[in-house]
Amino acid sequence: MTRSTPPIAAALATATALALALTACGSDAKPSDKISGVPTTAPTTAPTTPSASAPEPGAPTFKLPADVKVKIDGFESTDATKKAVLRDTSYAITAILEAEAMASDKETPNFKRYFTGLHGAEFADTIIKYGKDGNVITGSYRYYKPTASVTNASSATATYCEDQRNGYDKDRKTGKVKKNAPSPQDYSLWSLVLAKGTTGDWQVFSYDVKEGAKECQSS
């Protein structure tokens, strides 16, 4: 499955280009076997955190159905600011999946918390339409090879890879899974521009997605 995303607004093209340029510098994120976003059998109370340790104060709680599995690898850093950027990036990732799994007719609280601005609103509208068309997601999703770059106290960029080879659309009413053969298009490279929100969270206000990314086709 490859996710449908809204077109990039022309006014944000410069910001996206900045994200790609800055993230090329990389980060000191290290590989990790920690998994986030894996729900328990009681998804209504299952917390999602960027690590297997106890959730930090103020961390979001996600409600993912049992048939949606999420693995987030290496979203760590020894630098405190980059660590916060990568942590909130992992929350933004899980917020996307939660919204796509809920098929809500309005923007979900966690998505609204981690996405902002015109780009965030466009993305929310796309996810809402996806649900109104009778779709929800199912399967497994993996996120890896993160990088982070901090521009200043209120601006940062991040990139990461996504593997959707085992992720599928599902008909919300019938439960029928719309399986398709794995494809190189199932590998995507995400580039984010983030800003520090008034609540202290790093929020995504611009992003770009490169489907079929060759740099993501090796772990």
Backbone as CSV, one residue per row, in Angstrom:
resi,resn,N_x,N_y,N_z,CA_x,CA_y,CA_z,C_x,C_y,C_z
1,MET,0.834,-1.186,0.000,0.000,0.000,0.000,0.872,1.240,0.000
2,THR,0.504,2.231,-0.754,1.174,3.526,-0.676,0.142,4.567,-0.321
3,ARG,0.459,5.358,0.677,-0.495,6.322,1.202,-0.734,7.467,0.231
4,SER,-1.992,7.889,0.109,-2.316,9.070,-0.674,-2.121,10.299,0.196
5,THR,-1.349,11.261,-0.266,-1.099,12.470,0.499,-1.504,13.680,-0.324
6,PRO,-1.892,14.777,0.329,-2.326,15.959,-0.410,-1.181,16.593,-1.155
7,PRO,-1.458,17.324,-2.239,-0.388,18.000,-2.972,0.266,19.066,-2.116
8,ILE,1.540,19.329,-2.369,2.273,20.328,-1.609,1.888,21.714,-2.103
9,ALA,1.499,22.556,-1.193,1.134,23.925,-1.554,2.367,24.655,-2.047
10,ALA,2.178,25.476,-3.085,3.317,26.183,-3.668,4.002,27.068,-2.653
11,ALA,3.240,27.638,-1.745,3.820,28.543,-0.752,4.745,27.829,0.201
12,LEU,4.638,26.472,0.262,5.465,25.720,1.195,6.634,25.036,0.508
13,ALA,6.777,25.210,-0.782,7.837,24.528,-1.519,9.216,24.910,-1.004
14,THR,9.398,26.177,-0.676,10.700,26.623,-0.179,11.025,25.973,1.152
15,ALA,10.020,25.852,2.011,10.245,25.223,3.310,10.615,23.762,3.155
16,THR,9.966,23.072,2.219,10.281,21.669,1.990,11.694,21.511,1.459
17,ALA,12.094,22.378,0.553,13.460,22.336,0.035,14.465,22.560,1.166
18,LEU,14.120,23.449,2.089,14.988,23.688,3.237,15.116,22.436,4.077
19,ALA,13.989,21.704,4.231,14.032,20.473,5.012,15.002,19.478,4.405
20,LEU,14.931,19.314,3.097,15.806,18.357,2.428,17.272,18.762,2.545
21,ALA,17.531,20.040,2.444,18.914,20.516,2.522,19.491,20.341,3.910
22,LEU,18.702,20.688,4.919,19.214,20.631,6.278,19.360,19.205,6.776
23,THR,18.417,18.338,6.431,18.480,16.983,6.933,19.598,16.194,6.290
24,ALA,20.141,16.668,5.209,21.286,15.992,4.598,22.482,15.991,5.534
25,CYS,22.463,16.891,6.526,23.554,16.943,7.495,23.508,15.765,8.439
26,GLY,22.318,15.121,8.579,22.205,13.942,9.411,22.054,14.272,10.875
27,SER,22.101,13.236,11.702,22.018,13.374,13.151,22.780,12.249,13.782
28,ASP,22.750,12.224,15.126,23.444,11.142,15.818,22.462,10.112,16.316
29,ALA,21.328,9.965,15.625,20.363,8.944,15.988,20.995,7.577,15.823
30,LYS,20.727,6.691,16.800,21.341,5.375,16.805,20.299,4.299,16.586
31,PRO,20.693,3.163,15.952,19.740,2.084,15.751,19.210,1.593,17.079
32,SER,17.984,1.124,17.085,17.372,0.654,18.312,16.386,-0.437,17.979
33,ASP,16.186,-1.364,18.925,15.195,-2.404,18.742,13.891,-2.035,19.430
34,LYS,13.793,-0.809,19.949,12.593,-0.400,20.647,11.445,-0.237,19.666
35,ILE,10.264,-0.568,20.140,9.073,-0.502,19.308,8.078,0.445,19.953
36,SER,7.466,1.294,19.142,6.407,2.150,19.659,5.156,1.930,18.867
37,GLY,4.024,2.262,19.478,2.761,2.219,18.760,2.143,0.853,18.638
38,VAL,2.683,-0.172,19.333,2.112,-1.504,19.243,1.014,-1.618,20.276
39,PRO,-0.244,-1.746,19.861,-1.342,-1.742,20.807,-1.474,-3.045,21.563
40,THR,-2.119,-3.006,22.724,-2.451,-4.209,23.464,-3.791,-4.713,22.958
41,THR,-4.322,-5.747,23.618,-5.623,-6.255,23.202,-6.744,-5.324,23.607
42,ALA,-6.427,-4.310,24.389,-7.431,-3.313,24.766,-6.996,-1.955,24.228
43,PRO,-7.220,-1.712,22.924,-6.686,-0.513,22.288,-7.225,0.788,22.848
44,THR,-8.345,0.751,23.567,-8.902,1.992,24.092,-8.066,2.556,25.229
45,THR,-7.190,1.736,25.814,-6.370,2.226,26.916,-4.883,2.088,26.641
46,ALA,-4.530,1.639,25.455,-3.128,1.348,25.157,-2.352,2.617,24.879
47,PRO,-1.318,2.912,25.687,-0.515,4.099,25.419,0.517,3.826,24.349
48,THR,0.886,4.833,23.613,1.930,4.729,22.616,3.039,5.700,22.977
49,THR,4.257,5.229,23.079,5.388,6.077,23.394,6.511,5.747,22.442
50,PRO,7.522,6.619,22.288,8.598,6.337,21.360,9.606,5.327,21.883
51,SER,9.371,4.743,23.032,10.265,3.722,23.555,9.459,2.756,24.394
52,ALA,10.108,1.660,24.803,9.425,0.657,25.597,9.366,1.055,27.058
53,SER,9.993,2.133,27.461,10.002,2.575,28.837,8.703,3.286,29.179
54,ALA,8.561,3.698,30.444,7.355,4.390,30.883,7.183,5.686,30.107
55,PRO,5.946,6.049,29.785,5.712,7.282,29.018,6.116,8.518,29.802
56,GLU,6.593,9.524,29.080,6.962,10.773,29.702,5.710,11.543,30.108
57,PRO,5.834,12.442,31.105,4.685,13.262,31.483,4.170,14.051,30.277
58,GLY,2.881,14.041,30.085,2.288,14.768,28.966,2.317,14.031,27.653
59,ALA,2.836,12.800,27.622,2.889,12.036,26.375,1.477,11.694,25.906
60,PRO,1.245,11.685,24.600,-0.092,11.364,24.092,-0.438,9.899,24.279
61,THR,-1.707,9.599,24.332,-2.209,8.231,24.351,-2.915,7.981,23.023
62,PHE,-2.510,6.931,22.359,-3.084,6.610,21.048,-4.002,5.400,21.153
63,LYS,-5.032,5.395,20.334,-5.980,4.291,20.279,-5.873,3.615,18.923
64,LEU,-5.046,2.587,18.875,-4.850,1.840,17.633,-5.554,0.491,17.738
65,PRO,-6.237,0.075,16.690,-6.869,-1.244,16.722,-5.813,-2.341,16.746
66,ALA,-6.231,-3.513,17.203,-5.291,-4.619,17.368,-4.674,-5.088,16.064
67,ASP,-5.327,-4.807,14.933,-4.794,-5.287,13.658,-3.837,-4.283,13.001
68,VAL,-3.495,-3.213,13.695,-2.517,-2.251,13.195,-1.278,-2.317,14.089
69,LYS,-0.169,-2.746,13.506,1.090,-2.885,14.228,2.074,-1.830,13.739
70,VAL,2.792,-1.224,14.661,3.726,-0.153,14.326,5.080,-0.440,14.959
71,LYS,6.139,-0.333,14.160,7.500,-0.492,14.666,8.301,0.743,14.301
72,ILE,8.847,1.402,15.300,9.619,2.624,15.091,11.020,2.397,15.635
73,ASP,12.008,2.388,14.754,13.387,2.048,15.113,14.309,3.260,15.072
74,GLY,15.104,3.435,16.109,16.213,4.377,16.077,15.868,5.835,16.289
75,PHE,14.688,6.151,16.759,14.316,7.551,16.960,14.831,8.045,18.307
76,GLU,16.151,8.035,18.445,16.838,8.428,19.668,18.017,9.316,19.312
77,SER,18.487,10.082,20.274,19.673,10.911,20.081,20.277,11.224,21.443
78,THR,21.596,11.413,21.469,22.253,11.828,22.712,22.117,13.333,22.932
79,ASP,21.733,14.054,21.872,21.493,15.490,21.978,20.051,15.702,22.434
80,ALA,19.859,16.479,23.492,18.532,16.622,24.106,17.507,17.211,23.148
81,THR,17.891,18.217,22.367,16.939,18.851,21.470,16.579,17.923,20.314
82,LYS,17.588,17.276,19.718,17.303,16.328,18.640,16.453,15.164,19.150
83,LYS,16.717,14.742,20.378,15.921,13.658,20.965,14.455,14.061,21.041
84,ALA,14.186,15.307,21.450,12.807,15.794,21.536,12.174,15.872,20.146
85,VAL,12.938,16.321,19.156,12.434,16.399,17.787,12.059,15.002,17.274
86,LEU,12.945,14.040,17.487,12.686,12.678,17.017,11.543,12.027,17.789
87,ARG,11.466,12.305,19.095,10.348,11.779,19.891,9.022,12.281,19.342
88,ASP,8.919,13.600,19.115,7.664,14.157,18.617,7.401,13.761,17.172
89,THR,8.457,13.503,16.407,8.273,12.959,15.060,7.643,11.575,15.135
90,SER,8.085,10.766,16.092,7.484,9.434,16.252,6.025,9.546,16.674
91,TYR,5.710,10.549,17.483,4.313,10.768,17.854,3.491,11.193,16.634
92,ALA,4.068,12.049,15.792,3.372,12.492,14.580,3.095,11.305,13.663
93,ILE,4.071,10.408,13.533,3.894,9.197,12.722,2.697,8.396,13.226
94,THR,2.665,8.152,14.540,1.596,7.344,15.110,0.258,8.058,15.019
95,ALA,0.276,9.391,15.079,-0.959,10.160,14.939,-1.569,9.986,13.549
96,ILE,-0.709,9.896,12.526,-1.208,9.646,11.167,-1.918,8.295,11.111
97,LEU,-1.245,7.264,11.634,-1.821,5.920,11.583,-3.103,5.835,12.393
98,GLU,-3.123,6.480,13.551,-4.337,6.478,14.367,-5.498,7.095,13.600
99,ALA,-5.251,8.236,12.959,-6.310,8.904,12.202,-6.797,8.035,11.053
100,GLU,-5.875,7.358,10.370,-6.250,6.509,9.236,-6.978,5.246,9.698
101,ALA,-6.739,4.827,10.942,-7.387,3.630,11.469,-8.766,3.923,12.052
102,MET,-9.017,5.194,12.429,-10.271,5.543,13.098,-11.390,5.894,12.140
103,ALA,-11.049,6.322,10.926,-12.060,6.716,9.930,-13.023,7.736,10.514
104,SER,-12.472,8.747,11.169,-13.291,9.781,11.782,-13.703,10.831,10.751
105,ASP,-14.840,11.486,11.006,-15.281,12.539,10.094,-14.758,13.909,10.513
106,LYS,-13.828,13.916,11.448,-13.191,15.161,11.863,-11.754,14.877,12.268
107,GLU,-10.971,15.932,12.381,-9.560,15.806,12.723,-9.416,15.229,14.127
108,THR,-8.576,14.226,14.294,-8.391,13.602,15.602,-7.490,14.457,16.492
109,PRO,-7.677,14.405,17.824,-6.903,15.261,18.736,-5.393,15.103,18.601
110,ASN,-4.915,13.869,18.476,-3.463,13.669,18.388,-2.904,14.191,17.073
111,PHE,-3.659,14.037,15.983,-3.208,14.586,14.702,-3.146,16.108,14.800
112,LYS,-4.158,16.706,15.388,-4.194,18.158,15.544,-3.060,18.651,16.428
113,ARG,-2.655,17.819,17.388,-1.569,18.202,18.295,-0.219,18.256,17.586
114,TYR,0.013,17.351,16.624,1.342,17.245,16.021,1.436,17.739,14.576
115,PHE,0.325,18.194,13.996,0.355,18.791,12.664,-0.330,20.150,12.730
116,THR,0.235,21.123,12.052,-0.291,22.479,12.136,-0.203,23.172,10.782
117,GLY,-0.849,24.309,10.653,-0.743,25.112,9.442,-1.544,24.552,8.273
118,LEU,-1.376,25.187,7.121,-2.098,24.813,5.909,-1.822,23.376,5.509
119,HIS,-0.559,22.979,5.580,-0.193,21.629,5.168,-0.848,20.582,6.055
120,GLY,-0.865,20.858,7.373,-1.512,19.946,8.301,-3.007,19.834,8.028
121,ALA,-3.646,20.969,7.709,-5.078,20.970,7.414,-5.379,20.182,6.140
122,GLU,-4.525,20.334,5.117,-4.705,19.588,3.866,-4.576,18.082,4.107
123,PHE,-3.579,17.717,4.908,-3.365,16.305,5.208,-4.560,15.748,5.978
124,ALA,-5.067,16.501,6.953,-6.228,16.066,7.729,-7.437,15.853,6.819
125,ASP,-7.653,16.768,5.887,-8.780,16.641,4.958,-8.665,15.379,4.112
126,THR,-7.423,15.061,3.699,-7.206,13.858,2.891,-7.529,12.597,3.691
127,ILE,-7.108,12.564,4.964,-7.374,11.404,5.811,-8.867,11.269,6.083
128,ILE,-9.544,12.399,6.331,-10.985,12.372,6.560,-11.716,11.831,5.327
129,LYS,-11.311,12.276,4.127,-11.927,11.778,2.892,-11.680,10.280,2.733
130,TYR,-10.465,9.838,3.094,-10.121,8.416,3.038,-11.111,7.605,3.872
131,GLY,-11.429,8.101,5.062,-12.389,7.413,5.911,-13.801,7.488,5.378
132,LYS,-14.194,8.642,4.872,-15.546,8.793,4.331,-15.774,7.894,3.120
133,ASP,-14.693,7.571,2.423,-14.788,6.657,1.280,-14.901,5.197,1.716
134,GLY,-14.941,4.976,3.039,-15.137,3.626,3.572,-13.875,2.861,3.863
135,ASN,-12.735,3.562,3.954,-11.455,2.887,4.158,-10.908,3.075,5.573
136,VAL,-10.202,2.070,6.041,-9.342,2.171,7.214,-8.073,1.389,6.892
137,ILE,-7.027,1.592,7.689,-5.794,0.836,7.448,-5.758,-0.420,8.311
138,THR,-4.945,-1.375,7.891,-4.682,-2.580,8.659,-3.275,-3.047,8.315
139,GLY,-2.720,-3.956,9.105,-1.397,-4.497,8.800,-0.282,-3.882,9.628
140,SER,0.950,-4.016,9.108,2.152,-3.608,9.828,2.867,-2.479,9.090
141,TYR,3.399,-1.542,9.880,4.091,-0.375,9.333,5.391,-0.183,10.100
142,ARG,6.482,0.032,9.358,7.795,0.191,9.978,8.401,1.535,9.593
143,TYR,9.071,2.161,10.581,9.700,3.470,10.402,11.134,3.398,10.919
144,TYR,12.083,3.908,10.132,13.491,3.682,10.433,14.356,4.724,9.723
145,LYS,15.648,4.681,9.940,16.627,5.604,9.362,16.268,7.076,9.617
146,PRO,15.978,7.448,10.872,15.635,8.849,11.125,16.871,9.747,11.159
147,THR,16.683,10.999,10.789,17.692,12.034,10.989,16.989,13.252,11.560
148,ALA,17.734,14.086,12.261,17.184,15.333,12.791,18.232,16.420,12.689
149,SER,17.797,17.631,12.401,18.676,18.793,12.354,17.940,19.965,12.988
150,VAL,18.586,20.625,13.942,17.964,21.735,14.658,18.489,23.051,14.091
151,THR,17.580,23.872,13.588,17.954,25.168,13.020,18.155,26.201,14.120
152,ASN,17.191,26.282,15.016,17.274,27.171,16.174,16.321,26.647,17.242
153,ALA,16.055,27.443,18.266,15.243,26.983,19.390,13.810,26.640,19.009
154,SER,13.341,27.150,17.873,11.948,26.932,17.501,11.762,26.326,16.118
155,SER,12.845,25.893,15.473,12.742,25.352,14.122,13.666,24.161,13.943
156,ALA,13.180,23.108,13.326,13.979,21.902,13.110,13.467,21.155,11.885
157,THR,14.238,20.183,11.424,13.833,19.320,10.322,14.102,17.872,10.698
158,ALA,13.414,16.967,10.049,13.610,15.541,10.290,13.299,14.770,9.020
159,THR,13.936,13.627,8.859,13.593,12.698,7.792,13.503,11.300,8.381
160,TYR,12.765,10.434,7.704,12.716,9.034,8.101,12.172,8.218,6.940
161,CYS,12.400,6.918,7.004,11.891,5.996,5.994,10.655,5.277,6.522
162,GLU,9.777,4.945,5.592,8.562,4.189,5.916,8.487,2.961,5.009
163,ASP,8.154,1.812,5.605,7.967,0.563,4.872,6.519,0.133,5.039
164,GLN,5.738,0.198,3.944,4.321,-0.170,3.968,4.043,-1.481,3.228
165,ARG,5.058,-2.305,3.049,4.848,-3.524,2.268,3.783,-4.426,2.879
166,ASN,3.653,-4.383,4.203,2.670,-5.226,4.883,1.512,-4.412,5.461
167,GLY,1.314,-3.219,4.915,0.196,-2.381,5.315,-0.832,-2.309,4.196
168,TYR,-2.114,-2.355,4.546,-3.155,-2.437,3.522,-4.356,-1.549,3.865
169,ASP,-5.142,-1.272,2.839,-6.455,-0.669,3.040,-7.439,-1.779,3.414
170,LYS,-8.443,-1.390,4.207,-9.493,-2.345,4.576,-10.847,-1.656,4.462
171,ASP,-11.827,-2.367,3.948,-13.181,-1.840,3.879,-13.750,-1.789,5.296
172,ARG,-14.113,-0.589,5.726,-14.537,-0.396,7.119,-15.811,-1.182,7.433
173,LYS,-16.713,-1.316,6.486,-17.988,-1.982,6.746,-17.878,-3.502,6.666
174,THR,-17.212,-3.990,5.633,-17.158,-5.450,5.420,-15.960,-6.101,6.099
175,GLY,-14.918,-5.316,6.381,-13.713,-5.880,6.970,-12.796,-6.529,5.949
176,LYS,-13.159,-6.453,4.670,-12.340,-7.073,3.629,-11.048,-6.288,3.440
177,VAL,-9.920,-6.995,3.481,-8.607,-6.385,3.306,-8.272,-6.320,1.832
178,LYS,-7.865,-5.153,1.373,-7.545,-4.950,-0.036,-6.045,-5.156,-0.239
179,LYS,-5.640,-6.406,-0.312,-4.216,-6.728,-0.413,-3.694,-6.505,-1.824
180,ASN,-2.450,-6.097,-1.875,-1.772,-5.940,-3.155,-0.341,-6.440,-3.006
181,ALA,0.282,-6.799,-4.115,1.641,-7.332,-4.063,2.620,-6.249,-3.600
182,PRO,3.604,-6.618,-2.769,4.612,-5.641,-2.349,5.299,-5.014,-3.549
183,SER,5.670,-3.748,-3.410,6.247,-3.003,-4.513,7.295,-2.034,-3.977
184,PRO,8.288,-1.664,-4.809,9.243,-0.625,-4.382,8.553,0.673,-3.989
185,GLN,7.346,0.920,-4.513,6.602,2.122,-4.168,6.160,2.131,-2.711
186,ASP,6.231,0.958,-2.065,5.834,0.865,-0.668,6.880,1.451,0.278
187,TYR,8.055,1.800,-0.263,9.091,2.453,0.536,9.015,3.960,0.300
188,SER,8.875,4.717,1.380,8.771,6.170,1.251,9.775,6.878,2.143
189,LEU,10.286,7.995,1.641,11.156,8.868,2.428,10.368,10.123,2.767
190,TRP,10.188,10.364,4.046,9.479,11.534,4.530,10.473,12.605,4.955
191,SER,10.212,13.854,4.581,11.006,15.001,5.009,10.072,15.997,5.680
192,LEU,10.359,16.353,6.909,9.488,17.219,7.695,10.186,18.521,8.060
193,VAL,9.420,19.592,8.123,9.848,20.839,8.735,8.975,21.012,9.976
194,LEU,9.605,21.193,11.128,8.874,21.276,12.385,9.112,22.608,13.082
195,ALA,8.124,23.035,13.835,8.232,24.266,14.622,7.814,23.967,16.052
196,LYS,8.413,24.655,17.002,8.073,24.482,18.409,6.747,25.181,18.685
197,GLY,5.752,24.411,19.110,4.443,24.975,19.389,4.385,25.646,20.746
198,THR,3.290,26.321,21.024,3.143,27.036,22.290,3.071,26.089,23.481
199,THR,2.684,24.831,23.222,2.614,23.850,24.308,3.945,23.149,24.548
200,GLY,4.945,23.449,23.699,6.248,22.822,23.840,6.469,21.639,22.933
201,ASP,5.408,21.196,22.232,5.552,20.091,21.284,6.195,20.586,19.989
202,TRP,6.984,19.717,19.349,7.460,19.985,17.994,6.356,19.556,17.042
203,GLN,5.846,20.501,16.246,4.730,20.245,15.342,5.189,20.298,13.888
204,VAL,4.619,19.420,13.075,4.918,19.388,11.640,4.074,20.453,10.936
205,PHE,4.732,21.397,10.260,3.963,22.376,9.484,4.218,22.266,7.990
206,SER,5.179,21.441,7.586,5.419,21.183,6.175,6.071,19.816,6.035
207,TYR,5.737,19.107,4.970,6.344,17.795,4.765,6.364,17.468,3.285
208,ASP,7.218,16.527,2.943,7.286,16.016,1.581,7.451,14.508,1.671
209,VAL,6.860,13.782,0.745,6.946,12.319,0.723,7.455,11.867,-0.637
210,LYS,8.549,11.125,-0.631,9.115,10.571,-1.855,8.839,9.073,-1.876
211,GLU,7.890,8.648,-2.712,7.541,7.234,-2.802,8.549,6.496,-3.683
212,GLY,8.729,5.209,-3.393,9.681,4.409,-4.149,11.119,4.822,-3.887
213,ALA,11.399,5.360,-2.693,12.721,5.874,-2.362,13.750,4.743,-2.281
214,LYS,14.753,4.807,-3.141,15.773,3.761,-3.157,16.569,3.733,-1.861
215,GLU,16.760,4.923,-1.240,17.546,4.981,-0.014,16.850,4.315,1.156
216,CYS,15.577,3.970,0.990,14.826,3.313,2.061,14.668,1.806,1.824
217,GLN,15.190,1.314,0.722,14.973,-0.092,0.364,16.029,-1.018,0.935
218,SER,16.802,-0.520,1.887,17.711,-1.362,2.661,17.642,-0.888,4.098
219,SER,17.607,-1.816,5.030,17.419,-1.460,6.428,18.721,-0.987,7.049
